[in-house]
Each structure stands twice: as C-alpha cells, then as structure tokens.
Amino acid sequence: MSTIFIIAVTVLFSYKGFNDLLFFRKYEFHVGSIRAGEQIRMISSGFLHADLGHLFFNMFTLYMFAPVVINYFGEASFFLIYMISLVFGSLLTLLMHKNDYNYRAIGASGAVTGIIYSAILLQPDMMLGLFYVIPIPTYLFGIGYLLYSIYGMKAKNDNIGHTAHFGGAIGGYLITIIKQPAMLTDNTFMVLLLAIPIVILFIMSKLGKL
C-alpha cells in the first residue's frame, strides 16, 4: 500500500512539474535556495522528475524492489527507509555541492537506490532480468547503477541527482544493517561488496576527481 502511495504522489507531483515551470523551479533541489532557508526542497525535489522516462524508470524500479523490503520489515519501516534514503541523498548532494549555488537536481533516484540496497542486503541471491531477458544478480545491478552515477556526476550533462544515488544508497545500507545487524556476520561478503562503490565515490571526491 505504501508503495502505491509513494508512486501516486510522485507521479502527480512530477506531472505538475512537467506542465508548470514555476512549480518545478520552486520545488527542485537548488543549492542557493536551500542555503537561503528553503529546506523543503531537500524533500520535494525527490518527487520531481526530468521527463516521463526518468519517472517511469524510478517508479518501476521501486515497484520491483519494494516488496522485498516490505516482506522483511513491514510497510512502516519500508516507508521510513525510503524517506531516510531520500534525505540522505539530499544531504550528501548539499555537502558535495555546497559552494555551487547554481547546482540543481531532481529525482527519486536517491530514495529508490536506498530501497535497492536494502533489498539486496536482505535477499542477496535475487536475480534480475536485464532488458527482461539476460539474468544477472541484483547486486551487480545495484553496484553498476552507482558506478554509472559516478559517470553522470562527472559528465554533468543533465540535472538528475546522481550524487543523491550515493546518499540514498548509504541511507538504505545503514538503516538495513541497523535493523538487521546479524547480516554483518551472516552475510559479510555482500555487506563489504555493496560498500565498494560508496568507498570509490569518497576516494574520488577526496582526490578532486568529481
């Protein structure tokens, strides 16, 4: 139920943004406006999207991975992980772009990535049909998604919140481990494997490569 609620709100909010530029500009992630006190953008930007393709990809991915988290933790915890991942995504974005007052971004990708990471930690043997045909382990999809995000951050050729993917992944990763600490010993390999792209991001940031 919470999945349908999130998708419905996101579709309605995004559709409004598609057709109302003033609305879009008022609620997108914009560093200058946030630093001027408009913190609502930290959350509202997660419900806006660049176009129908961006919206469909995020909501379809959420729909595919949400049941795993809900089955393990329940509806309330799923919603909590989603929102915490969204906030983590915005916080990391603000931290990494705090001096770029013109930086803008939108998208639910951070929150969705948090759910992806949570689901993979909870059910590491899941498989995914790449292009609906080629079966691949979902942990490869999750890691590949974040590595692609590094490319998006370097290319800077759109206003999709690529940095938020990492913040969201960190949020979903930490909350899931906090709620299920036994996986640190029961599933150590996957816990370490999923941390690799996050570590790469921070190393590249420290080296000034982003």
C-alpha positions in Angstrom: 0.0 0.0 0.0 2.8 2.4 0.9 4.5 1.6 -2.5 1.3 2.6 -4.4 1.0 5.8 -2.2 4.6 6.8 -3.0 4.2 6.1 -6.7 0.9 8.0 -6.9 2.2 11.1 -5.1 5.4 11.1 -7.2 3.5 10.8 -10.4 1.1 13.6 -9.5 3.9 15.9 -8.3 6.1 15.1 -11.3 3.2 15.7 -13.7 2.5 19.0 -12.2 6.2 19.9 -12.6 6.1 18.8 -16.3 3.4 21.3 -17.0 4.3 24.2 -14.6 7.8 25.5 -14.8 7.3 27.9 -11.9 6.2 24.9 -9.7 9.2 22.9 -10.9 11.6 25.7 -10.1 10.0 26.3 -6.7 10.5 22.7 -5.5 13.6 21.4 -7.3 16.9 20.9 -5.4 18.7 24.2 -5.7 21.8 24.8 -3.5 21.4 28.6 -3.4 17.7 28.4 -2.4 18.3 25.7 0.2 21.2 27.7 1.8 18.9 30.7 1.8 16.4 28.7 4.0 14.2 26.7 1.6 14.9 23.3 3.2 11.6 21.9 1.8 13.5 21.4 -1.5 15.6 18.7 0.2 12.4 16.5 0.2 10.2 18.0 -2.6 13.0 17.5 -5.2 12.7 13.7 -4.7 9.1 13.9 -6.1 10.0 15.8 -9.3 11.4 14.2 -12.5 13.1 15.4 -15.7 10.7 13.6 -18.0 8.4 10.6 -18.4 11.3 8.2 -19.0 13.1 9.3 -15.8 9.9 9.0 -13.8 9.0 5.6 -15.2 12.4 4.1 -14.6 12.5 5.2 -11.0 8.9 4.1 -10.2 9.2 0.8 -12.0 12.5 0.1 -10.1 10.8 1.0 -6.8 7.9 -1.3 -7.6 10.2 -4.2 -8.4 12.3 -3.9 -5.2 9.9 -2.6 -2.6 8.2 -6.0 -1.9 11.4 -7.5 -0.6 11.8 -4.7 2.0 8.2 -4.8 2.9 8.2 -8.6 3.4 11.1 -8.4 5.8 10.4 -5.2 7.7 6.7 -4.2 7.0 5.1 -1.2 5.4 6.0 1.4 8.1 9.7 0.5 8.0 9.8 0.4 4.2 8.3 4.0 4.2 10.9 5.1 6.8 13.8 3.6 4.8 12.5 5.3 1.6 12.2 8.7 3.3 15.5 8.5 5.2 17.3 7.5 1.9 15.7 10.5 0.2 17.0 12.8 3.0 20.5 11.1 3.0 20.6 11.7 -0.8 19.8 15.4 -0.4 22.3 15.8 2.5 25.2 14.3 0.5 24.3 16.4 -2.5 24.3 19.5 -0.4 27.6 18.6 1.2 29.3 17.9 -2.1 27.9 20.9 -3.9 27.6 23.4 -1.0 29.7 26.0 -2.8 28.0 25.7 -6.2 25.0 27.9 -5.6 23.6 27.2 -9.1 23.6 23.4 -8.7 20.1 22.0 -9.4 18.9 18.4 -9.3 15.6 16.4 -9.2 14.5 12.8 -9.0 13.5 10.0 -6.6 16.7 8.1 -7.5 18.3 8.6 -4.1 15.3 7.1 -2.2 14.9 4.3 -4.8 18.6 3.4 -4.6 18.2 3.2 -0.8 15.4 0.6 -1.3 17.6 -1.3 -3.9 20.5 -1.5 -1.5 18.2 -2.6 1.4 16.6 -5.3 -0.8 19.9 -6.6 -2.0 21.2 -6.9 1.6 18.1 -8.6 2.7 17.9 -11.0 -0.2 21.4 -11.2 -1.9 20.5 -14.2 -4.1 17.9 -12.2 -6.1 18.2 -12.3 -9.8 17.1 -9.6 -12.3 16.3 -9.8 -16.0 18.5 -7.3 -17.8 16.4 -6.0 -20.7 13.9 -8.5 -19.4 16.0 -11.3 -21.0 19.5 -11.6 -19.5 19.5 -12.9 -15.9 22.0 -11.0 -13.7 22.4 -10.9 -9.9 20.7 -7.9 -8.4 23.9 -6.9 -6.5 25.6 -6.4 -9.9 22.7 -4.1 -10.9 23.0 -2.1 -7.7 26.8 -1.7 -7.9 26.6 -0.9 -11.7 23.9 1.7 -11.0 26.1 3.5 -8.6 29.2 3.3 -10.9 27.0 4.8 -13.7 26.1 7.5 -11.3 29.8 8.4 -10.9 29.9 8.9 -14.7 26.8 11.0 -14.5 28.3 13.2 -11.8 31.5 13.7 -13.9 29.6 14.3 -17.2 27.2 16.9 -15.7 25.1 16.8 -18.8 21.7 16.6 -17.1 20.1 17.8 -13.9 19.4 14.3 -12.5 20.5 14.0 -8.9 23.3 11.5 -9.5 25.0 12.4 -6.2 21.8 11.6 -4.4 22.1 8.0 -5.6 25.0 7.5 -3.3 23.4 9.3 -0.3 20.3 7.2 -0.8 22.4 4.0 -1.0 24.2 4.9 2.2 20.9 5.6 3.9 19.3 2.3 2.9 22.6 0.4 3.6 23.0 1.8 7.2 19.3 1.6 8.2 19.0 -2.0 7.0 22.2 -3.1 8.8 21.0 -1.3 12.0 17.7 -3.1 11.8 19.3 -6.5 10.9 22.8 -6.4 12.4 23.2 -10.2 12.1 24.0 -9.7 8.4 27.4 -8.3 9.4 28.4 -11.9 10.3 25.9 -13.9 8.3 26.4 -12.0 5.0 29.7 -10.3 5.4 30.7 -10.7 1.8 27.7 -8.8 0.5 27.9 -6.1 3.1 31.5 -5.4 2.0 30.8 -5.8 -1.7 28.0 -3.2 -1.7 30.3 -0.8 0.1 32.8 -0.7 -2.7 31.2 1.9 -5.0 30.5 4.1 -1.9 34.2 3.9 -1.0 35.2 4.7 -4.6 33.0 7.8 -4.5 34.6 9.2 -1.4 38.1 8.4 -2.7 37.4 10.2 -6.0 35.9 13.1 -4.1 38.9 13.4 -1.9 41.2 13.3 -4.9 39.1 16.0 -6.6 38.1 13.8 -9.5 34.4 14.6 -9.4 
